[in-house]
């Protein structure tokens, strides 16, 4: 696509938006960034962009499209129905996602990974496996550097490994993965989507432009429609897929190919993350022996079933990244021991009653926190003892008191953090600190 001399609007002055603006500028476009945030707060960003020849319109003025705009590039945090985006589309300007814009200048195949949960770990695993095998790639998209930033750098790679969210997929037109990965699907982001089907339809767009010769790797438990002819399937919970799991061993088409216990990963949900990455590796011609070498020392990103400490014979696991019910359910199913669970957070319209059976099967005691604490006790109270805690420190102490040696104390909130914390990372760090403090206090008392 030629953008030289064209008027490009970029909606959102965050990392993805600024990266798209710089990419457009590098290709000779006249670029204006629009952001409805406070103009005074955005003044430092305006000055930095101005030094690069890029304009920034902030505050209420950002709701008025500049006449003559040829194309608008939207950041993933901006809903296409919001006025800042809708005003452009209503005036006849084509509005596309940042990953779509970067893809127009892409010079290597794309591996795109989506799903409600497991995207980041799988993206990291794919990048690690490919690079270990001598196939240069970089994790990007919804994880790591923005796709536009990677493309603008003119780095030479054999493939680009993208984590892609439903928000990013909403605004694609020609974005075409050579390999698409469908991890799983469960209701989430219902504060952005009107229905679950709307959310699922956005994710399904990952397959929309795939052609003959492209491939997919999908979860056996929820195989989507519209996948290419070459599709591999996986599941750590069900039989019948190309990749299956039994007694700690991952098999491919009935042949054992990897001992999961030889890795540092924990839980069956991480078995599935690894299976998905193995599917990509197989499609790229990489041996399972090479995969085993690549992942042997891999440690998953923080706050994803991370072992914090073992105190009094109980393992304390930080799964703060579990920001929806599917992630919580997967985490519970993946635990080998019975669980004392700390759950709860922001009320974002999720029905915790949907997973009461797995809670009854795996959990002996619940400590509920945040806006959802009362709802959780109401939803699960008949199945398992539930108590509420006002703070995370208090919840950790209560959970430790309820746990017996050999059990797991699992912090897996099942919803987002914004009622008590800035993000799931801050929440996970607070859990770590609470466990550390409790462990120190116990040691001093002995």
C-alpha positions in Angstrom: 0.0 0.0 0.0 1.2 3.5 -0.8 0.5 6.1 1.9 3.1 8.7 0.7 1.5 12.1 0.7 -1.8 10.8 2.2 -3.5 12.2 5.3 -3.5 9.5 7.9 -5.3 9.8 11.2 -4.2 7.6 14.1 -6.7 7.1 16.9 -5.1 6.8 20.4 -1.8 8.0 21.6 -0.8 4.9 23.4 2.1 2.5 22.4 0.3 1.0 19.4 -1.0 4.3 18.2 2.3 6.1 18.4 4.0 3.1 16.6 1.4 3.3 13.8 1.9 7.0 13.5 5.7 6.6 13.2 5.2 3.8 10.6 2.9 6.0 8.5 5.3 8.9 8.8 8.2 6.7 7.7 6.3 5.9 4.5 5.8 9.5 3.7 2.3 10.2 5.1 1.0 13.3 6.8 0.1 12.0 10.2 -2.2 13.3 12.9 -2.8 11.4 16.2 -6.2 11.9 17.9 -6.7 11.2 21.6 -9.6 12.3 23.8 -7.5 12.3 26.9 -6.7 15.4 28.9 -4.8 17.9 26.7 -2.5 18.9 29.6 -1.6 15.4 30.4 -0.8 14.6 26.8 1.3 17.8 26.3 4.6 15.8 26.7 3.5 13.4 24.1 2.5 16.2 21.8 5.9 17.8 22.1 7.7 14.5 21.4 5.5 13.7 18.3 5.9 17.3 17.0 9.6 16.9 17.0 9.1 13.9 14.6 6.7 15.9 12.4 3.6 14.3 13.7 0.6 16.3 15.0 -1.4 15.5 18.1 -5.0 16.6 18.7 -6.2 16.0 22.3 -9.3 16.4 24.4 -12.7 17.2 22.9 -11.1 18.5 19.7 -10.1 14.8 18.9 -13.8 14.1 18.2 -13.8 16.3 15.1 -12.1 14.6 12.1 -9.8 16.7 9.9 -11.3 17.2 6.4 -9.4 15.4 3.8 -8.4 12.4 5.9 -7.6 9.4 3.7 -7.4 6.6 6.3 -7.9 6.2 10.1 -5.8 3.7 12.1 -7.4 2.7 15.4 -5.6 1.5 18.5 -7.0 -1.7 20.1 -8.2 0.1 23.3 -10.7 2.1 21.3 -14.1 0.6 20.5 -15.1 1.2 16.9 -18.5 2.4 18.2 -17.0 5.2 20.3 -17.4 8.7 18.8 -13.6 9.1 18.2 -13.8 6.2 15.7 -17.4 6.4 14.6 -17.1 10.1 13.6 -14.4 9.1 11.1 -16.3 6.1 9.7 -19.5 8.2 9.5 -17.7 10.8 7.4 -16.7 8.1 4.9 -13.1 7.5 6.1 -12.0 3.8 6.2 -11.1 2.8 9.8 -8.7 -0.1 10.2 -6.8 -1.7 13.1 -3.2 -1.1 13.9 -2.3 -4.7 13.1 -4.0 -4.3 9.7 -2.0 -1.2 9.0 1.3 -2.8 9.9 0.4 -6.0 7.9 0.2 -3.8 4.7 4.0 -3.4 5.0 4.7 -7.0 6.2 7.4 -8.9 4.3 7.2 -12.4 6.1 4.5 -14.9 7.1 2.4 -14.1 10.2 1.7 -16.6 12.9 -1.3 -15.2 14.8 -2.5 -16.6 18.2 -5.9 -15.8 19.7 -8.2 -17.2 22.4 -9.6 -16.1 25.6 -6.7 -17.5 27.7 -3.1 -18.7 27.1 -2.2 -16.3 24.3 0.8 -14.8 25.9 2.5 -18.0 27.1 1.8 -19.6 23.7 3.2 -16.6 21.9 6.4 -16.7 24.0 6.7 -20.5 23.5 6.3 -20.2 19.7 8.9 -17.5 19.5 11.3 -19.4 21.7 10.9 -22.6 19.7 11.3 -21.0 16.3 14.4 -19.0 17.3 16.0 -22.1 18.8 15.5 -23.9 15.5 17.1 -21.1 13.6 13.9 -19.6 12.3 14.1 -15.9 13.3 10.9 -14.4 14.7 9.8 -11.8 17.3 6.8 -11.9 19.6 4.6 -8.9 18.9 1.0 -7.6 18.5 -0.9 -7.7 21.8 2.3 -8.8 23.5 5.7 -7.2 23.5 6.4 -4.5 21.0 3.6 -3.1 18.8 3.4 -4.8 15.4 3.9 -1.4 13.7 7.1 -0.8 15.7 8.5 -4.1 14.6 7.6 -3.5 10.9 9.0 0.1 11.0 12.4 -1.2 12.3 12.8 -3.2 9.0 14.1 -6.2 10.9 14.6 -9.3 8.9 12.6 -12.2 10.2 11.5 -15.6 8.8 8.1 -15.0 10.5 6.2 -12.7 12.8 4.6 -14.2 15.9 1.6 -12.2 16.9 -0.7 -12.4 19.9 -3.9 -11.0 18.7 -6.9 -9.9 20.7 -10.6 -9.6 19.7 -10.1 -5.8 19.9 -7.4 -5.9 17.3 -9.3 -8.3 15.0 -12.3 -6.0 14.9 -10.7 -3.7 12.5 -8.9 -6.0 10.0 -9.6 -6.1 6.3 -6.7 -8.1 4.6 -4.8 -9.3 7.7 -3.9 -12.9 6.8 -2.0 -15.3 9.1 -0.1 -18.1 7.4 -0.7 -20.1 10.6 -3.6 -19.1 12.9 -3.9 -20.5 16.4 -7.2 -20.8 18.3 -6.4 -21.5 22.0 -9.9 -21.6 23.5 -13.1 -19.5 23.9 -15.1 -18.4 26.9 -17.2 -15.3 27.7 -15.1 -12.3 28.5 -15.1 -8.5 27.9 -18.8 -8.3 28.2 -18.3 -4.6 29.2 -17.3 -4.1 25.6 -19.5 -6.6 23.6 -23.2 -6.7 23.7 -23.4 -10.5 23.4 -21.1 -13.5 23.7 -21.6 -14.1 20.0 -20.3 -10.6 19.2 -17.1 -11.4 21.1 -16.7 -14.8 19.5 -17.3 -13.4 16.0 -14.5 -10.8 16.5 -12.1 -13.6 17.4 -13.2 -15.8 14.5 -12.0 -13.1 12.1 -8.5 -14.6 12.5 -9.5 -17.2 9.9 -11.3 -14.8 7.6 -8.6 -14.1 5.0 -6.7 -17.4 5.1 -6.2 -19.1 1.8 -5.2 -22.4 0.3 -1.8 -23.3 1.7 -2.4 -21.6 5.1 -2.9 -23.6 8.2 -4.5 -23.5 11.7 -3.9 -25.1 15.1 -7.1 -25.3 17.2 -8.4 -26.7 20.5 -10.3 -30.0 20.1 -12.8 -29.0 22.8 -14.0 -26.0 20.9 -13.1 -26.3 17.2 -14.2 -23.2 15.3 -15.7 -23.2 11.9 -14.0 -21.7 8.8 -10.5 -23.1 9.4 -8.2 -24.0 6.5 -8.0 -27.6 5.2 -4.7 -28.1 7.0 -5.7 -27.9 10.7 -4.1 -29.6 13.7 -6.1 -30.1 16.9 -5.0 -30.4 20.5 -6.4 -30.9 24.0 -5.0 -31.9 27.4 -8.5 -32.8 28.6 -10.1 -34.7 25.7 -9.2 -37.5 23.4 -9.4 -37.4 19.6 -7.1 -34.6 18.7 -3.7 -34.7 17.0 -2.1 -33.7 20.2 -3.2 -35.6 23.4 -2.0 -35.8 27.0 -1.9 -38.7 29.4 0.2 -39.4 32.5 2.5 -36.5 31.9 3.2 -37.3 28.3 2.2 -35.3 25.2 1.6 -37.5 22.2 1.2 -36.6 18.5 -1.1 -38.9 16.5 -0.7 -41.6 19.1 3.1 -41.4 19.4 4.7 -40.0 22.6 6.8 -36.9 21.7 7.4 -34.9 24.9 7.6 -35.5 28.6 5.8 -32.5 30.2 7.5 -33.2 33.5 10.8 -32.3 31.9 9.6 -28.6 31.6 9.1 -25.9 34.2 5.5 -25.4 33.3 2.7 -26.3 35.7 -1.0 -27.3 35.1 -2.9 -28.8 32.2 -3.7 -25.4 30.8 0.0 -25.0 30.2 0.1 -28.4 28.6 -2.4 -27.0 26.1 -0.3 -23.8 25.6 2.7 -26.0 24.8 0.7 -28.3 22.5 -0.4 -25.3 20.5 3.2 -24.1 20.1 4.2 -27.6 19.1 1.5 -27.6 16.4 3.0 -24.4 15.0 6.5 -25.9 15.2 5.3 -29.1 13.3 3.8 -27.0 10.6 7.1 -25.0 10.3 9.0 -28.2 9.9 10.6 -28.2 13.4 11.2 -31.5 15.1 9.8 -32.3 18.5 13.3 -33.1 19.7 14.2 -29.4 18.9 11.0 -28.3 20.7 12.0 -30.2 23.8 15.4 -28.6 23.9 13.9 -25.1 23.4 11.3 -25.3 26.2 13.3 -27.3 28.8 14.4 -24.1 30.7 11.4 -21.9 29.8 9.7 -20.1 32.6 6.2 -18.8 31.9 5.5 -15.0 32.3 4.8 -13.8 35.8 1.3 -14.1 37.4 0.4 -17.2 35.4 0.2 -20.1 37.8 3.5 -18.9 39.3 4.8 -20.8 42.4 5.4 -18.0 45.0 6.4 -20.2 48.0 5.7 -23.3 49.9 4.7 -22.6 53.5 3.5 -25.1 56.0 3.5 -27.8 53.4 1.1 -25.7 51.1 2.1 -24.3 47.7 1.0 -20.7 47.2 0.3 -20.1 43.5 -0.1 -16.7 41.9 -2.5 -16.8 38.9 -3.4 -13.1 38.9 -3.6 -13.1 35.1 -6.8 -15.2 35.4 -9.1 -12.3 34.6 -12.1 -14.3 33.5 -14.0 -17.4 34.4 -12.5 -19.7 31.8 -9.0 -18.9 33.0 -10.1 -19.6 36.6 -11.7 -22.9 35.6 -8.6 -23.9 33.6 -6.4 -23.1 36.5 -8.5 -25.2 38.9 -8.7 -28.2 36.5 -4.9 -28.0 36.1 -4.1 -28.4 39.8 -3.2 -31.9 40.9 -3.9 -31.3 44.6 -7.1 -29.9 46.3 -7.3 -26.2 46.5 -8.0 -23.3 48.9 -9.1 -20.6 46.5 -8.8 -16.8 46.7 -11.0 -15.3 44.0 -12.8 -12.1 43.1 -12.2 -8.6 41.9 -14.1 -6.2 39.6 -17.7 -6.8 38.7 -17.6 -7.0 34.9 -20.8 -8.9 34.4 -19.5 -12.5 34.8 -21.7 -15.2 36.4 -19.5 -17.2 38.8 -22.3 -19.7 39.2 -21.4 -21.1 35.8 -18.3 -22.9 37.2 -19.8 -24.0 40.6 -19.3 -27.7 39.7 -15.6 -27.5 39.1 -15.3 -25.4 42.3 -17.1 -28.1 44.2 -14.9 -30.8 42.7 -11.5 -29.1 43.3 -11.9 -26.6 46.2 -12.3 -27.1 49.9 -12.5 -23.5 51.0 -13.0 -20.1 49.2 -11.9 -16.6 50.3 -13.6 -14.0 48.2 -12.4 -10.4 47.7 -13.3 -7.3 45.8 -16.6 -6.2 44.2 -17.5 -9.8 43.4 -17.0 -11.1 47.0 -20.7 -11.2 47.9 -21.7 -12.6 44.5 -19.1 -15.4 44.8 -20.3 -16.4 48.3 -23.9 -16.4 47.0 -23.0 -18.4 43.9 -20.7 -21.0 45.6 -21.8 -21.0 49.2 -24.0 -24.0 49.0 -21.2 -26.1 47.4 -18.1 -25.0 49.4 -17.4 -23.0 52.6 -16.9 -19.3 51.6 -15.7 -16.3 53.5 -15.0 -12.7 52.5 -11.9 -10.6 53.1 -11.6 -6.9 52.8 -8.0 -6.9 51.6 -5.6 -9.3 49.8 -3.4 -9.5 52.9 -6.3 -10.6 54.9 -7.3 -13.1 52.2 -3.9 -14.7 52.2 -3.9 -15.1 56.0 -7.4 -16.6 55.9 -6.6 -19.0 53.1 -3.4 -20.2 54.9 -5.5 -20.8 58.0 -8.0 -22.9 56.0 -5.4 -24.9 54.1 -3.9 -28.3 55.2 -0.4 -29.5 54.4 -0.3 -30.9 50.8 -3.0 -28.5 49.6 -2.5 -25.6 47.1 -3.5 -22.1 48.0 -4.4 -20.7 44.6 -4.9 -17.0 43.9 -6.9 -17.1 40.7 -9.4 -14.1 40.7 -11.6 -15.0 37.7 -12.1 -11.3 36.9 -10.2 -8.1 36.4 -8.3 -6.1 39.0 -9.6 -2.6 38.5 -11.7 -2.4 41.7 -8.6 -2.7 43.9 -5.5 -2.5 41.7 -4.2 -0.8 38.6 -3.8 -4.0 36.7 -3.3 -7.8 37.1 0.5 -7.3 37.5 0.1 -5.0 40.4 -2.4 -7.4 41.9 -0.1 -10.3 41.5 2.8 -8.4 43.0 0.6 -7.6 46.0 -0.2 -11.3 46.4 3.5 -12.2 46.4 4.2 -9.6 49.0 1.3 -10.8 51.2 2.6 -14.4 51.0 6.1 -13.2 51.8 4.9 -11.2 54.8 2.8 -14.0 56.1 5.7 -16.5 55.7 8.0 -14.1 57.7 5.5 -13.7 60.5 5.0 -17.5 60.8 8.8 -18.0 60.9 9.2 -15.3 63.7 6.4 -17.0 65.7 8.1 -20.4 65.6 
